[in-house]
Amino acid sequence: MKKYLYLIPVAALAMTACTNESDEFVGSSESREISFMPVNQMATRTAVDGTVFPTTMDMTVAAFDATNHREFFGKTTFTHADSKTYDGELVAKDYWTGGKYWPLSPTYINFLAYADFQGSTATLNWGSDDPATNPTLALVMTDNSSEQKDLMYAWGYGEVTQSSNTLTFPKYVAMQFKHAQAWITFNARAKDAAETNMITLNSITLVGAKYSGTYTITYTNGRNTSSQSIAGAWSSLGDAQNVVVPNWTPATIAYVASGDGQAIGDGLMIVPDGTASGDFTKFIIEYVLDSKTYTYEYTPASTDVSQGNHYIYNIVFDLHEIEITPTVLDWADQTPVSVPIF
């Protein structure tokens, strides 16, 4: 009996909404440390998924004193620490500290931050002394094909006010982290119970994607709370490469009645190049059936990706066909990693 393999693609798209919260702590004139705290934590793989900031990840933050028209502090590394207490009150179980403090005078502070940066340089330009100018941060990302770092960036602001002899410090400023790249992952399952463990998936190779370039972030209207925004754009991209999905050992595909099946490796972080020709060319599936090795080259209907989106390809094997369902799921452009500042 001959066995034949086919592929059937199907596509879907979904996104979610983001939130932004703030609060104030009214205290004495004693200065308060500026620290970062994530909303929650959970185990992550290559990418930071949802409203999560791993305790193992550092962040780099810079700040501008908009009231006094000067840099407040330059690029500073903030690292995770346990338990933040002010005036005997437990404020946070986890926080990120960099040894910086709010000024002891009324002022307005703007923040730019980035994390998980696989790069060579990060050039910060606050513009002129005019706080209405648009500061920029240029991140030159080196070849990320093997590291698969999830480059993220964020902005925020906080105001120190004074009434009589009492200073009011921000309790936190919500830092909305966004993802600069697109995330592509794969799942696989056997369609029928009788076919489980009959097909071994050796590898999946993404063809023609880019993994390096310069990402320039622009912070607009830093002093104006009603129209503040941040935007990023890629330029000077590196050459396209063919990269095998990492952290996958050849294994038989198990039967799963429905759903996504088993995750294939950790996925790939790729750079959207913004061209009409697409952001990658295709992907190649290498598998073993009846002790023979086969390859199948699959080209999706669309090879365009957008930063901040998570693209999932669900592969379903059986003796007659392999069904591939590409899906775009929520990611941090709309569901940001929310990190407050004290």
ABEGO torsion letter per residue (X at the ends): XBBBBBBBBBBBBBBBBBBBBBBBBBBBABBBBBBBBBABBBBBBABBBEBBBBAABBBBBBBBBAAAGBBABBBBBBBBBBEBBBGGBBABABBBBAGBBBBABBBBBBBBBBBGBBBABBBBBAEBABAABBBBBBBBBBBAAAAGBBBBBBBBBBBBBBBEABBBBBABBBBBBBBABBBBBBBBBBABAAABGABBBABBBBBGBBABEBBBBBBBGAABAAABBBBBBBBGBBBBBBBBBBGBBBBBBBBBABEAEBBBEAEBBBBBAGBAAEABABBBBBBBBGGBBBBBBBBBABABBBBGBBBBBBBBBBAABBBBBBBBBBBAAABBBBBBBX
